Amino acid sequence: MTARDSAACPCGRGPSYVECCGPLHEGGAAPTAERLMRSRYCAFVLGDAQYLLDTWHPSTKPTEMELDPAIEWRRLAIEGTVAGGPFDIAGEVTFTAIARTPQGRFEQRERSRFVKDQDGRWNYVDGDSLA
């Protein structure tokens, strides 16, 4: 186990990375839309573009993704959810992600949409910026 694995998970839920988003990044299924949202934020923090692509719905997924290494993601605040529970097939998560860039503080506020695929796995569809 690395220091990253034993540290608090970047998604902000509290458990260590190895107990929280680590299993999802290794192929586990998120039980809710919010958990997928948190694991995707964690992937941004860790620079894991492949996980972001793997959890993106095929209808809206880009062919490739390059993350900006100059963005240092600092904190995630989940503001609310609509549906997206274990027995739902769709859901929304509203969040604010706070980062530091060479130009200073940066906030991304968004309402993201998620759906479950035929295998019961949550996928990110798209989101609306809530500037």
C-alpha positions in Angstrom: 0.0 0.0 0.0 1.3 3.5 -0.9 0.9 6.7 1.1 -1.8 7.7 -1.4 -3.8 4.6 -0.6 -3.8 5.2 3.1 -4.6 8.9 2.9 -8.1 10.2 3.0 -9.8 9.8 -0.3 -9.7 13.0 -2.5 -13.4 12.7 -3.0 -14.1 13.9 0.5 -16.2 11.0 1.8 -13.7 10.2 4.6 -12.4 6.7 4.2 -9.0 6.1 2.7 -8.6 6.0 -1.0 -8.1 2.2 -0.9 -11.4 1.8 0.9 -13.3 4.4 -1.1 -12.6 5.3 -4.8 -9.7 2.9 -5.2 -11.9 -0.2 -5.8 -14.0 1.8 -8.3 -10.9 2.9 -10.2 -9.9 -0.8 -10.3 -13.2 -1.8 -12.0 -15.7 -2.0 -9.2 -19.2 -0.6 -9.9 -20.4 2.5 -8.1 -23.7 1.8 -6.3 -25.1 5.3 -6.9 -24.7 8.2 -9.2 -23.2 10.3 -6.4 -20.5 7.7 -5.8 -19.6 7.6 -9.5 -19.5 11.4 -9.4 -17.1 11.3 -6.5 -14.9 8.7 -8.1 -14.7 10.7 -11.3 -13.6 13.8 -9.3 -11.0 11.6 -7.7 -9.8 10.5 -11.1 -9.4 14.2 -12.1 -7.3 14.7 -8.9 -5.1 11.7 -9.7 -4.9 12.4 -13.4 -6.6 9.2 -14.5 -8.1 10.1 -17.8 -8.8 6.5 -18.7 -11.2 6.0 -15.8 -13.0 9.2 -16.9 -13.4 7.8 -20.4 -14.4 4.3 -19.1 -17.2 5.8 -17.0 -18.6 8.1 -19.7 -21.8 7.1 -21.6 -21.0 6.0 -25.1 -23.5 8.5 -26.6 -21.5 11.5 -25.3 -18.0 10.1 -24.7 -15.1 11.9 -26.4 -12.7 9.8 -28.4 -9.8 10.9 -26.2 -9.2 13.1 -23.2 -6.2 15.1 -22.0 -6.1 16.4 -18.5 -4.4 19.7 -17.7 -1.6 19.0 -15.2 -1.5 22.7 -14.2 -4.9 22.3 -12.5 -4.6 21.1 -8.9 -8.0 19.9 -7.7 -8.5 20.7 -4.0 -12.0 20.0 -2.8 -15.4 18.6 -3.9 -18.7 19.8 -2.5 -21.8 17.8 -3.4 -24.7 20.2 -3.3 -27.6 17.9 -4.0 -28.8 14.8 -5.8 -32.0 13.9 -7.7 -32.6 10.2 -7.9 -29.5 8.2 -8.8 -29.9 5.7 -6.0 -29.2 1.9 -6.2 -32.7 1.2 -7.6 -32.9 4.1 -10.0 -31.9 4.1 -13.7 -31.0 7.8 -13.9 -29.9 10.6 -11.6 -28.4 14.0 -11.3 -25.7 15.3 -9.0 -25.0 19.0 -8.5 -21.5 19.8 -7.2 -18.8 22.4 -6.9 -15.2 21.4 -7.5 -12.5 23.8 -6.3 -9.1 23.9 -7.9 -5.9 26.0 -8.0 -4.5 27.0 -11.4 -1.5 29.1 -12.2 -4.0 32.0 -12.5 -5.5 31.4 -9.0 -8.6 29.8 -7.5 -11.0 28.1 -9.9 -14.5 26.7 -9.3 -16.5 24.4 -11.5 -20.1 24.2 -10.5 -22.2 21.7 -12.5 -25.3 19.6 -12.6 -24.3 16.3 -14.0 -26.5 13.6 -15.5 -26.0 9.9 -15.0 -27.7 6.7 -16.3 -27.2 3.0 -15.7 -26.2 0.8 -18.5 -27.6 -2.6 -19.3 -25.1 -4.2 -16.9 -26.3 -1.9 -14.0 -23.2 0.3 -14.1 -23.6 4.1 -13.7 -22.2 6.3 -16.5 -21.7 10.0 -16.8 -23.8 11.4 -19.6 -23.3 15.2 -19.6 -23.6 18.3 -17.4 -24.8 21.8 -17.3 -22.4 24.5 -16.0 -24.0 26.5 -13.2 -21.7 29.5 -13.1 
